Amino acid sequence: MIPAPTDFGARPRTNIEHARLAAFWFVNNFHWGALILILIPGDIARMVPDNRVARVGELTAFGAIFALVVPLWAAVLSDRSMNRIGRRRPFIAGGTLINILGLGMMAVSATMGSFIGYAAGFIVVQFGNNFALGPYMGVMPDLVVPEQRGIASGYMALMSQVGTLLGAAGVGVLLGGQPPIARYALVSVLLVLGVAIGWGAIDERPRAHRPEPMDWTRYIKSLWIDPRVHPDFFWVWVTRFLVMLGFYAILPFINYYLRDVIGVPADSVEKNATALLGVILVISSISGMLGGAIS
């Protein structure tokens, strides 16, 4: 029998604890805001200027396959983990280390002008990031009591939006014009800090009893959730799908749109893209916090 969430340490949380539990959301979105809005479009434009739009689309689409598959595998492994430091923390730490390795590969490849090496590094980033993120998504239901999950979701939304904005600002404005090594190093340092800040707050108790052997066929079949039986889950999935579709269909190409369509000078594109993103995310951060608290 699968233990109830309270078996892993769910309890009422203070605002500081909510913020620490959501710290990895902040650094994860800092990471993707920097990559998707600033680093990848800029690096690819320098490496393959004539095919930059197609290459950005191909790279992000192929990477999304890992974002779709890896969390489903890593999350179920973490559910069943008997590790003495908890079910989620080993995956968060291990995945982050792999992520940082991939960022290093991308930085070196961008410096050398190797698109193949850059793409390989991005695949490593996607694998490591999602190996950490899938289990991390179980932290909130494990450790936050049901009465506070709306508040916890609000913190998640705030950290996600602010992290995305500061990621773009950090590498696009603060380190604008700096070599790739410096920009990727900033993202890597923030990832480490996020794990360190959240480590103590993720005070999960280890699983007390070893689960039954994993039936992967049964698990794969269970991924289909009948919307007629679970309509609430269906609508959550649909709305989440539409939000992510609208966001990531546009975000990687904002730089190119500003330069090629609007006519923004090349040396001002990153600053203008960051400002545009800021207007969007400030509004959505406010609504996310209010919506979470009201719910």
C-alpha positions as CSV (number, residue, x, y, z in Angstrom):
1,M,0.0,0.0,0.0
2,I,1.3,3.5,-0.9
3,P,1.7,5.6,2.3
4,A,-0.5,8.7,2.7
5,P,1.2,12.1,2.0
6,T,1.3,12.9,5.7
7,D,3.6,9.9,6.3
8,F,6.3,11.9,4.6
9,G,6.2,14.9,6.9
10,A,3.3,17.1,5.7
11,R,2.6,19.9,8.3
12,P,1.5,23.6,8.3
13,R,4.3,25.8,6.9
14,T,5.4,29.3,7.7
15,N,5.8,31.9,4.9
16,I,9.6,31.4,5.1
17,E,9.2,27.7,4.7
18,H,6.9,28.1,1.7
19,A,9.5,30.4,0.1
20,R,12.3,27.8,0.8
21,L,10.2,25.0,-0.5
22,A,9.7,27.0,-3.7
23,A,13.3,28.1,-4.1
24,F,14.0,25.4,-6.7
25,W,11.1,26.7,-8.7
26,F,12.8,30.1,-8.7
27,V,16.2,28.9,-9.9
28,N,14.7,26.4,-12.4
29,N,12.8,29.3,-14.0
30,F,15.8,31.6,-13.8
31,H,17.6,28.8,-15.7
32,W,15.0,28.5,-18.4
33,G,14.3,32.3,-18.7
34,A,18.0,32.8,-19.3
35,L,18.3,29.9,-21.8
36,I,15.1,30.2,-23.8
37,L,14.9,34.0,-24.1
38,I,18.5,35.1,-24.2
39,L,21.2,32.4,-24.4
40,I,19.9,29.9,-27.0
41,P,18.6,32.5,-29.5
42,G,21.8,34.6,-29.2
43,D,24.2,31.7,-29.3
44,I,22.5,30.0,-32.3
45,A,22.4,33.3,-34.2
46,R,26.2,33.6,-33.9
47,M,26.8,29.9,-34.8
48,V,24.3,29.4,-37.7
49,P,23.1,32.9,-38.6
50,D,21.4,31.9,-41.9
51,N,19.3,29.1,-40.3
52,R,18.9,30.5,-36.8
53,V,15.1,30.3,-36.7
54,A,14.9,26.7,-37.9
55,R,17.7,25.6,-35.6
56,V,16.1,27.2,-32.5
57,G,12.8,25.4,-33.3
58,E,14.5,22.1,-33.9
59,L,16.6,22.3,-30.8
60,T,13.7,23.3,-28.5
61,A,11.3,20.8,-30.0
62,F,13.8,17.9,-29.7
63,G,14.6,18.9,-26.1
64,A,10.9,18.9,-25.3
65,I,10.8,15.2,-25.9
66,F,13.1,14.7,-22.9
67,A,10.9,17.1,-20.9
68,L,7.9,14.9,-21.7
69,V,9.4,11.5,-20.9
70,V,12.1,11.9,-18.2
71,P,9.8,13.3,-15.4
72,L,7.4,10.4,-15.8
73,W,10.3,8.0,-15.3
74,A,12.2,9.9,-12.6
75,A,9.1,10.8,-10.6
76,V,8.0,7.2,-10.2
77,L,11.5,6.1,-9.2
78,S,11.5,8.8,-6.5
79,D,8.1,7.7,-5.3
80,R,9.5,4.3,-4.6
81,S,13.0,5.4,-3.3
82,M,14.2,4.0,0.0
83,N,17.0,6.5,0.3
84,R,17.7,7.5,3.9
85,I,17.8,11.2,3.1
86,G,14.3,11.1,1.5
87,R,12.6,10.3,-1.7
88,R,13.0,13.6,-3.6
89,R,16.3,15.2,-2.5
90,P,18.6,12.6,-4.1
91,F,17.0,13.1,-7.5
92,I,16.9,16.9,-7.1
93,A,20.6,17.0,-6.3
94,G,21.7,14.4,-8.9
95,G,19.7,15.9,-11.7
96,T,21.0,19.4,-10.9
97,L,24.6,18.1,-11.2
98,I,23.8,16.6,-14.6
99,N,22.1,19.9,-15.6
100,I,25.2,21.9,-14.7
101,L,27.4,19.5,-16.7
102,G,25.1,20.2,-19.8
103,L,25.4,23.9,-19.2
104,G,29.2,23.6,-19.2
105,M,29.0,21.7,-22.5
106,M,26.8,24.5,-24.0
107,A,29.1,27.2,-22.8
108,V,32.2,25.6,-24.3
109,S,30.4,24.8,-27.6
110,A,29.1,28.3,-27.9
111,T,32.6,29.7,-27.4
112,M,34.0,27.3,-30.1
113,G,31.1,27.8,-32.5
114,S,30.1,24.1,-32.5
115,F,26.3,23.7,-33.0
116,I,26.5,19.9,-32.7
117,G,28.3,20.1,-29.3
118,Y,25.8,22.8,-28.3
119,A,22.8,20.6,-29.1
120,A,24.4,17.7,-27.3
121,G,24.9,19.9,-24.2
122,F,21.2,21.0,-24.4
123,I,20.1,17.4,-24.4
124,V,22.1,16.8,-21.3
125,V,20.6,19.9,-19.7
126,Q,17.1,18.7,-20.5
127,F,17.7,15.2,-19.1
128,G,19.3,16.5,-15.9
129,N,16.8,19.3,-15.4
130,N,13.8,17.0,-15.8
131,F,15.4,14.2,-13.7
132,A,15.4,16.7,-10.9
133,L,12.1,18.5,-11.7
134,G,9.8,15.4,-11.9
135,P,10.6,14.3,-8.3
136,Y,10.6,17.9,-7.1
137,M,7.0,18.3,-8.2
138,G,6.1,15.8,-5.5
139,V,7.5,18.0,-2.7
140,M,4.4,20.1,-2.3
141,P,1.8,17.3,-2.0
142,D,4.3,15.4,0.3
143,L,5.1,18.2,2.7
144,V,2.3,20.8,2.6
145,V,-1.0,20.1,4.3
146,P,-4.1,20.3,2.0
147,E,-5.4,23.5,3.6
148,Q,-2.2,25.3,2.5
149,R,-1.7,24.0,-1.0
150,G,-3.3,27.0,-2.5
151,I,-0.8,29.2,-0.7
152,A,2.0,26.9,-1.7
153,S,0.8,27.1,-5.3
154,G,0.9,30.9,-5.1
155,Y,4.5,30.8,-3.9
156,M,5.3,28.4,-6.8
157,A,3.7,30.9,-9.3
158,L,5.5,33.9,-7.8
159,M,8.9,32.1,-7.8
160,S,8.4,30.8,-11.3
161,Q,7.5,34.2,-12.8
162,V,10.1,36.2,-10.9
163,G,12.7,33.6,-11.7
164,T,12.0,33.7,-15.4
165,L,12.3,37.5,-15.4
166,L,15.5,37.7,-13.4
167,G,17.0,34.9,-15.5
168,A,16.5,37.0,-18.6
169,A,17.7,40.1,-16.9
170,G,20.7,38.4,-15.3
171,V,22.2,37.2,-18.5
172,G,20.7,39.7,-20.9
173,V,21.2,42.9,-19.0
174,L,23.6,42.3,-16.1
175,L,26.0,40.1,-18.1
176,G,25.0,41.4,-21.6
177,G,28.0,41.3,-23.9
178,Q,30.0,39.0,-21.6
179,P,31.4,35.7,-22.9
180,P,29.3,32.6,-22.8
181,I,31.3,31.0,-19.9
182,A,30.4,33.9,-17.6
183,R,26.7,33.8,-18.5
184,Y,26.3,30.0,-18.1
185,A,28.4,30.1,-14.9
186,L,25.8,32.5,-13.4
187,V,23.0,30.1,-14.2
188,S,24.9,27.2,-12.7
189,V,25.7,29.0,-9.5
190,L,22.0,29.9,-9.0
191,L,21.0,26.3,-9.5
192,V,23.4,25.2,-6.7
193,L,22.1,28.0,-4.4
194,G,18.5,27.0,-5.1
195,V,19.1,23.4,-4.1
196,A,21.1,24.5,-1.0
197,I,18.3,26.9,0.2
198,G,15.6,24.3,-0.3
199,W,17.5,21.3,1.1
200,G,16.7,21.8,4.8
201,A,13.1,22.9,4.1
202,I,12.4,19.6,2.2
203,D,12.4,17.8,5.5
204,E,10.9,14.7,4.1
205,R,10.9,11.5,6.1
206,P,12.2,8.4,4.3
207,R,9.8,5.7,3.1
208,A,9.2,3.3,6.0
209,H,8.3,0.2,3.9
210,R,9.7,-1.1,0.7
211,P,7.1,-1.0,-2.1
212,E,6.1,-3.9,-4.3
213,P,8.3,-4.5,-7.4
214,M,7.5,-2.0,-10.2
215,D,5.1,-3.2,-12.9
216,W,6.1,-0.9,-15.8
217,T,3.4,-2.1,-18.1
218,R,0.7,-1.3,-15.6
219,Y,2.3,2.0,-14.9
220,I,2.4,3.0,-18.6
221,K,-1.3,2.0,-19.0
222,S,-2.1,4.1,-15.9
223,L,-0.8,7.3,-17.6
224,W,-4.1,7.4,-19.5
225,I,-6.6,9.2,-17.2
226,D,-10.1,9.0,-18.6
227,P,-11.5,12.6,-18.8
228,R,-15.0,11.3,-18.4
229,V,-14.1,9.8,-15.0
230,H,-11.8,12.6,-13.9
231,P,-13.1,15.8,-15.6
232,D,-11.4,18.1,-13.0
233,F,-8.0,16.7,-13.9
234,F,-8.8,16.9,-17.6
235,W,-9.5,20.7,-17.3
236,V,-6.4,21.2,-15.3
237,W,-4.4,19.4,-18.0
238,V,-6.0,21.4,-20.8
239,T,-5.5,24.8,-19.3
240,R,-1.9,24.0,-18.4
241,F,-1.3,22.8,-21.9
242,L,-2.7,26.0,-23.4
243,V,-0.7,28.2,-21.1
244,M,2.6,26.4,-21.9
245,L,1.8,26.3,-25.6
246,G,1.2,30.0,-25.7
247,F,4.3,30.7,-23.7
248,Y,6.9,28.5,-25.3
249,A,5.6,28.9,-28.9
250,I,6.6,32.6,-28.7
251,L,9.4,32.9,-26.1
252,P,12.4,31.5,-28.0
253,F,11.7,33.8,-31.0
254,I,11.1,37.1,-29.3
255,N,14.6,38.3,-29.9
256,Y,14.4,37.5,-33.6
257,Y,11.0,39.2,-33.9
258,L,12.2,42.4,-32.2
259,R,15.2,42.6,-34.5
260,D,13.8,41.4,-37.8
261,V,10.2,42.6,-37.6
262,I,10.1,45.6,-35.2
263,G,13.6,46.8,-36.2
264,V,15.2,47.0,-32.7
265,P,19.0,47.5,-33.0
266,A,20.9,44.3,-32.5
267,D,22.8,45.7,-29.5
268,S,19.5,46.5,-27.7
269,V,17.5,43.4,-28.4
270,E,18.3,41.5,-25.2
271,K,17.4,44.5,-23.0
272,N,14.1,45.1,-24.9
273,A,13.2,41.4,-24.8
274,T,13.8,41.4,-21.0
275,A,11.7,44.5,-20.6
276,L,8.8,43.0,-22.6
277,L,9.0,39.8,-20.6
278,G,9.0,41.9,-17.4
279,V,5.7,43.6,-18.2
280,I,4.0,40.2,-18.8
281,L,5.5,38.4,-15.8
282,V,4.8,41.2,-13.2
283,I,1.1,41.0,-14.0
284,S,1.0,37.3,-14.0
285,S,3.0,37.1,-10.7
286,I,0.4,39.2,-9.0
287,S,-2.5,37.2,-10.3
288,G,-0.7,34.0,-9.5
289,M,-0.3,34.9,-5.8
290,L,-3.8,36.2,-5.5
291,G,-5.4,33.3,-7.2
292,G,-3.4,30.7,-5.2
293,A,-4.4,32.4,-1.9
294,I,-8.1,32.7,-2.9
295,S,-8.3,29.1,-4.0
